[in-house]
Amino acid sequence: GWLEIQEQKPLGTYVITEQDFQDMDDETRKAVEGVFRYANTKLGGTSVDTYLEREDFETAFAEAVGRYRDTSSRAVKFMIGILVGEANRQVYQMPKNVDAIRRVQRATSVGFGAGNIGPSLATAAFNSIMQQSVGGGSSLGGLIDYNMYMSQIETLQKMFAADTNWYYDESNRQLHLYTAVADGEKMLVELSMLKSIKELLNDHFAYTWLRDYTLASAKGILGEKLSIFEILPGPAGGVTTKGNALKEASAAEIEKLMNDLYDYSDSPEMIPPIIRG
């Protein structure tokens, strides 16, 4: 998709705050509440008091989103943004949900389209190559010519400064552009953006993982609460809590969920598992 780059309200950050929960729209809030109900039900909350407050579930969900955004490639979306340059300006503030920038290129450069350097020559050469390949000529020769021509285009792009020198500071989301641009000149920016919570919950792969991680994290929080007092007063010497067992189960489930991400189990594509030493 195309994005007009300007400072705006962030759609996603690695750290979810209380304000993020308050700013959710009705659809997103209902989806998050569904995750909370699922975790509460799995912990037996429909029959007995689990001693978990809403803040506990919010903490567990925020941890799940943070870990998912930090690990999974499905937590980001790749886009082409349009940045309008300003003369004598070097630093541009990016939206807070811009995770990484891969390339910054002038919108008017060498290529096949209108407004580029040498469009007539480019189009004529491209048509000639395609006619040779498709219309009775040598297919191999056409591909070789095409490869040579694209190499020439790449060289011309470097000569006419289509690519720019830049640096992206991820700590403050600032793009430092070291190439002089004209006032109002448009730049194409290849970037990856963090998906919003709404987008993550609408992705069934991400939703299932976030739901299960929230449950595992909530189980660990409950275990911490119950392990404060291992024996509660009661008849026959008191009641022994299972706090330590819950914490162990939580750690095991979280480890499995993280390994699933490392093995790309949240991806619909068949990707061979990586080898970890």
Secondary structure, DSSP 8 states (H G I E B T S, - for coil): -EEE------S--SS--HHHHHT--HHHHHHHHHHHHHHHHHTTTTTS-----HHHHHHHHHHHHHHHHHH-GGGEEEEEEEEE--TT--EEE--TTEEEEEEEEESSSBSSSTTSBSHHHHHHHHHHHHHHHHTTS-HHHHHHHHHHHHHHHHHHHHHTT-B--EEEETTTTEEEE-S---TT-EEEEEEEEE--HHHHHHSHHHHHHHHHHHHHHHHHHHHHHHHTSSEE--GGG-EE--HHHHHHHHHHHHHHHHHHHHTTTT-SS--------
